[in-house]
Amino acid sequence: MDQELTETLASEIAAKHADALAIAESARENIDKALHAAADVGTLIDKAKDQYHGRLHEWLRQYVPTLPVDQADIYLGIHKVRQRRECLEADSRQLKLIGIIGDDDLSSNGGASTGQRAGGDRWIKWTGHIVQHFREVDSSRPIETWESFERKALADTLEPMVALYKRAGGSV
């Protein structure tokens, strides 16, 4: 390969790499903004809930007809999570709740944040991190104290791992 072609190709790769990084950073910022906006909507719904207790869904249907009550419940749940945590993480559960990813996206890659395949050693290390994370979470905030939508989202996220565990010969 001649030097000019090599430099041109290298330059194009570097430029596209820089573009990809900038787009990814913008996406992360927008996801963060979306999570916080969803939590803000939940805060306002919580205020309405205090005023229209027992009639919140009816009130929403009448005064905010563009907001489905199921989505309102999701916003309220995100608001409750924000109240208990210092920050909102953009994990697969949160992304699913705000509609950035759907059930198909989670099932196609096992709930992972990327579609990368993990090799043997990498898989074992990753699994160890998950186990340690949930031990820490459970010791600081036992799963029994979680909201039902949080437990459901966790179960949905872990379901592919349980299926893999069973296929590997484990028993639940």
Disulfide bonds with the S-S distance in Angstrom:
none
